[in-house]
Amino acid sequence: RKEVEQDPGPFNVPEGATVAFNCTYSNSASQSFFWYRQDCRKEPKLLMSVYSSGNEDGRFTAQLNRASQYISLLIRDSKLSDSATYLCVVNPTSGGYQKVTFGTGTKLQVIP
Amino acid sequence: DAMVIQNPRYQVTQFGKPVTLSCSQTLNHNVMYWYQQKSSQAPKLLFHYYDKDFNNEADTPDNFQSRRPNTSFCFLDIRSPGLGDAAMYLCATRETGTNYGYTFGSGTRLTVV
């Protein structure tokens, strides 16, 4: 089993739709979690951290389920500009420098 | 405003000709990382520096070396680039003791001809 697995893409959704991505992780001791957004041929950019209680930032909601070892990202009212690849990132420690593990990403294409 | 700066953005090198990629940061973060990312793949960690301590990943080829002369700068040296080394190389920084994610530079896209 891969350390971090993401939904296979691509997801093609119409503007205004709600879309959700899941990401599962194998290390139950993992401490911190992030969603990154990566546009084509650009660097990954932090979208949001994922907190135990779940957190929301505008149209984006992130959830963590430690029991089932997955995190999710929900995007409401999708915009064309949301088209990108979304990378799930898992850190085995909180605040440490140990290497994090990236998922391979889920590609989202929002269609007019 | 750029906080992690990579130069150059695009680099073309000849097969077997040594090449150096550079990364600088204005964040004063104590950890710097080099990642290699190929098309449609996750970024792959090559090595990282925790302050001056160098940490190499077990599967990083010997062809790849790194230097960190001070907090702000980190270099990736590819001694003899092969066609398989063509990729995007990403530098990232992080401050330990925080729960913030990484800050990435804009990357250097390396082409080997």
Interface residues (C-beta under 8 A of the other chain):
Chain A: V4 S32 F34 Y36 R41 K42 E43 P44 K45 L46 S49 L87 V89 S94 G95 G96 Y97 K99 V100 F102 G103 T104 G105
Chain B: N30 V31 Y33 S40 Q41 A42 P43 L45 H48 Y50 E57 M88 L90 R94 T96 G97 T98 N99 Y100 G101 Y102 T103 F104 G105 S106 G107 R109
